[in-house]
């Protein structure tokens, strides 16, 4: 027995020596790639997958309502000192067991090389774009709508019906808009129209009246301000709810502490601020999941109310579904 333990120990020693020699000779190469951009969460019986389309760096000057030095101080608390603030583009997939639904489609080819990763992340998450049967657009800004089509303006989601609220569709898709809006706004209208055109031509774009449910599983609410028809989509299963809020918030470091701060992209800042306040207050009270287009990926979490301020509580990485009973360790 003693000699076999001894030879075992010698073998381990020899192995370790070999390992350390090998390690010293050839250190592991750095991988220098990011993990796939998806995150999964169960909401009742629904499977929700957050999808990373990319990001853009936004100037802090776009945030309005506080002095520049106050904005800078709030960003510095989040260690943001660069000229641009990294702003994620998140889209979300819901598999209800019956339908495969996409909320927003990212910036596609409209931003440059920092975005347009939605399709590859849909595939990484185990799905194909042609399996998606329904798309709900929170609004028709380019970072939500441009991902509907590829670089040749061909539809990516070949089997999907696309929905947007009627005030939103009326505003952006009016063919006379290009002739009357200011020059600097024209490109945004053109992108909304070009991205939806093949779906409209194929009879696969529908505008719904705010508050209506294009399918039984979804509850829609008009939350205008950011755009005239900005809409939230709520799904509920087994007593759990998740609300997809689109662009009700753009900056984690500033707009939870100061929900009265708007962003230049808001068409009506007063209404945008009121919509944010109403949705945040309700989400905090009901403890619903929130899924936001521009909060740090996966843009999913809860909201806590702190007087007139709010706090973002991001989802914690973990198993897809927590065990029903997790023994406490104390
Ligand atoms: Zn946006």
Boltz pocket constraint, residues with backbone or C-beta under 6 A from the ligand:
constraints:
  - pocket:
      binder: B
      contacts: [[A, 141], [A, 143], [A, 144], [A, 247], [A, 293], [A, 294]]
      max_distance: 6.0
